[in-house]
Amino acid sequence: MTRRKSGGEFKIEALKLVTELGVSVAQVAHDLDLAESVLRGISA
């Protein structure tokens, strides 16, 4: 099993889904197969 890299640009685009489209952090994390803490860490 290989670990997927999530670049900064990818995380910013994911965060835009939350801030601009109003999608919940939980939903974006689930859809992108990320931990919620990844998105919450960059939004803090």
VMD Tcl script that builds the backbone (N, CA, C; Angstrom):
set m [mol new atoms 132]
animate dup $m
set s [atomselect $m all]
$s set {name element resname resid chain x y z} {
  {N N MET 1 A 0.846 -1.180 0.000}
  {CA C MET 1 A 0.000 0.000 0.000}
  {C C MET 1 A 0.892 1.244 0.000}
  {N N THR 2 A 0.619 2.169 -0.903}
  {CA C THR 2 A 1.401 3.394 -0.958}
  {C C THR 2 A 0.603 4.544 -0.364}
  {N N ARG 3 A 1.307 5.463 0.209}
  {CA C ARG 3 A 0.674 6.631 0.801}
  {C C ARG 3 A 0.512 7.709 -0.261}
  {N N ARG 4 A -0.688 8.215 -0.387}
  {CA C ARG 4 A -0.958 9.255 -1.366}
  {C C ARG 4 A -0.466 10.598 -0.845}
  {N N LYS 5 A 0.160 11.361 -1.694}
  {CA C LYS 5 A 0.616 12.695 -1.311}
  {C C LYS 5 A -0.481 13.697 -1.622}
  {N N SER 6 A -0.727 14.577 -0.704}
  {CA C SER 6 A -1.706 15.645 -0.906}
  {C C SER 6 A -0.974 16.967 -0.898}
  {N N GLY 7 A -0.736 17.501 -2.078}
  {CA C GLY 7 A -0.007 18.759 -2.199}
  {C C GLY 7 A -0.821 19.927 -1.681}
  {N N GLY 8 A -0.152 21.007 -1.413}
  {CA C GLY 8 A -0.795 22.199 -0.891}
  {C C GLY 8 A -1.891 22.723 -1.800}
  {N N GLU 9 A -1.649 22.674 -3.103}
  {CA C GLU 9 A -2.638 23.162 -4.059}
  {C C GLU 9 A -3.921 22.320 -3.996}
  {N N PHE 10 A -3.755 21.016 -3.874}
  {CA C PHE 10 A -4.902 20.113 -3.749}
  {C C PHE 10 A -5.714 20.446 -2.501}
  {N N LYS 11 A -5.020 20.677 -1.394}
  {CA C LYS 11 A -5.706 20.979 -0.136}
  {C C LYS 11 A -6.449 22.312 -0.217}
  {N N ILE 12 A -5.844 23.281 -0.878}
  {CA C ILE 12 A -6.497 24.585 -1.019}
  {C C ILE 12 A -7.767 24.448 -1.854}
  {N N GLU 13 A -7.706 23.683 -2.920}
  {CA C GLU 13 A -8.895 23.463 -3.745}
  {C C GLU 13 A -9.981 22.745 -2.943}
  {N N ALA 14 A -9.585 21.791 -2.118}
  {CA C ALA 14 A -10.552 21.086 -1.277}
  {C C ALA 14 A -11.184 22.054 -0.282}
  {N N LEU 15 A -10.376 22.938 0.276}
  {CA C LEU 15 A -10.885 23.904 1.244}
  {C C LEU 15 A -11.855 24.886 0.588}
  {N N LYS 16 A -11.614 25.201 -0.687}
  {CA C LYS 16 A -12.528 26.084 -1.415}
  {C C LYS 16 A -13.923 25.477 -1.515}
  {N N LEU 17 A -14.009 24.169 -1.599}
  {CA C LEU 17 A -15.322 23.515 -1.632}
  {C C LEU 17 A -16.104 23.850 -0.369}
  {N N VAL 18 A -15.393 23.931 0.745}
  {CA C VAL 18 A -16.027 24.239 2.027}
  {C C VAL 18 A -16.393 25.722 2.094}
  {N N THR 19 A -15.432 26.583 1.807}
  {CA C THR 19 A -15.644 28.016 2.021}
  {C C THR 19 A -16.506 28.670 0.946}
  {N N GLU 20 A -16.352 28.255 -0.300}
  {CA C GLU 20 A -17.073 28.912 -1.381}
  {C C GLU 20 A -18.387 28.233 -1.744}
  {N N LEU 21 A -18.445 26.929 -1.602}
  {CA C LEU 21 A -19.664 26.208 -1.984}
  {C C LEU 21 A -20.500 25.784 -0.794}
  {N N GLY 22 A -19.955 25.935 0.407}
  {CA C GLY 22 A -20.713 25.609 1.604}
  {C C GLY 22 A -20.850 24.128 1.895}
  {N N VAL 23 A -20.000 23.318 1.291}
  {CA C VAL 23 A -20.010 21.884 1.566}
  {C C VAL 23 A -19.336 21.669 2.923}
  {N N SER 24 A -19.849 20.750 3.723}
  {CA C SER 24 A -19.268 20.543 5.046}
  {C C SER 24 A -17.869 19.941 4.941}
  {N N VAL 25 A -17.057 20.244 5.946}
  {CA C VAL 25 A -15.709 19.696 5.997}
  {C C VAL 25 A -15.780 18.174 5.994}
  {N N ALA 26 A -16.701 17.631 6.748}
  {CA C ALA 26 A -16.844 16.176 6.817}
  {C C ALA 26 A -17.151 15.582 5.446}
  {N N GLN 27 A -18.027 16.236 4.699}
  {CA C GLN 27 A -18.410 15.714 3.383}
  {C C GLN 27 A -17.255 15.800 2.392}
  {N N VAL 28 A -16.555 16.919 2.384}
  {CA C VAL 28 A -15.413 17.066 1.478}
  {C C VAL 28 A -14.345 16.032 1.818}
  {N N ALA 29 A -14.055 15.878 3.094}
  {CA C ALA 29 A -13.058 14.894 3.516}
  {C C ALA 29 A -13.461 13.496 3.069}
  {N N HIS 30 A -14.702 13.165 3.258}
  {CA C HIS 30 A -15.192 11.836 2.855}
  {C C HIS 30 A -15.086 11.659 1.345}
  {N N ASP 31 A -15.550 12.633 0.595}
  {CA C ASP 31 A -15.540 12.543 -0.868}
  {C C ASP 31 A -14.130 12.416 -1.438}
  {N N LEU 32 A -13.168 13.080 -0.797}
  {CA C LEU 32 A -11.793 13.069 -1.287}
  {C C LEU 32 A -10.919 12.037 -0.583}
  {N N ASP 33 A -11.521 11.249 0.287}
  {CA C ASP 33 A -10.809 10.215 1.037}
  {C C ASP 33 A -9.654 10.810 1.837}
  {N N LEU 34 A -9.970 11.890 2.552}
  {CA C LEU 34 A -9.011 12.553 3.425}
  {C C LEU 34 A -9.513 12.510 4.860}
  {N N ALA 35 A -8.612 12.685 5.791}
  {CA C ALA 35 A -9.014 12.848 7.181}
  {C C ALA 35 A -9.507 14.276 7.353}
  {N N GLU 36 A -10.548 14.460 8.144}
  {CA C GLU 36 A -11.060 15.816 8.390}
  {C C GLU 36 A -9.962 16.719 8.944}
  {N N SER 37 A -9.074 16.159 9.736}
  {CA C SER 37 A -8.022 16.966 10.349}
  {C C SER 37 A -7.107 17.605 9.306}
  {N N VAL 38 A -6.990 16.986 8.138}
  {CA C VAL 38 A -6.170 17.569 7.069}
  {C C VAL 38 A -6.783 18.907 6.638}
  {N N LEU 39 A -8.093 18.932 6.456}
  {CA C LEU 39 A -8.746 20.164 6.035}
  {C C LEU 39 A -8.856 21.153 7.179}
  {N N ARG 40 A -9.144 20.673 8.353}
  {CA C ARG 40 A -9.284 21.578 9.491}
  {C C ARG 40 A -7.931 22.207 9.836}
  {N N GLY 41 A -6.849 21.492 9.649}
  {CA C GLY 41 A -5.512 22.007 9.935}
  {C C GLY 41 A -5.117 23.164 9.050}
  {N N ILE 42 A -5.560 23.147 7.789}
  {CA C ILE 42 A -5.189 24.235 6.896}
  {C C ILE 42 A -6.162 25.394 6.981}
  {N N SER 43 A -7.331 25.153 7.576}
  {CA C SER 43 A -8.309 26.234 7.689}
  {C C SER 43 A -8.125 27.031 8.968}
  {N N ALA 44 A -7.305 26.528 9.880}
  {CA C ALA 44 A -7.104 27.204 11.168}
  {C C ALA 44 A -6.135 28.351 11.059}
}
mol reanalyze $m
mol bondsrecalc $m
mol representation Tube
mol addrep $m
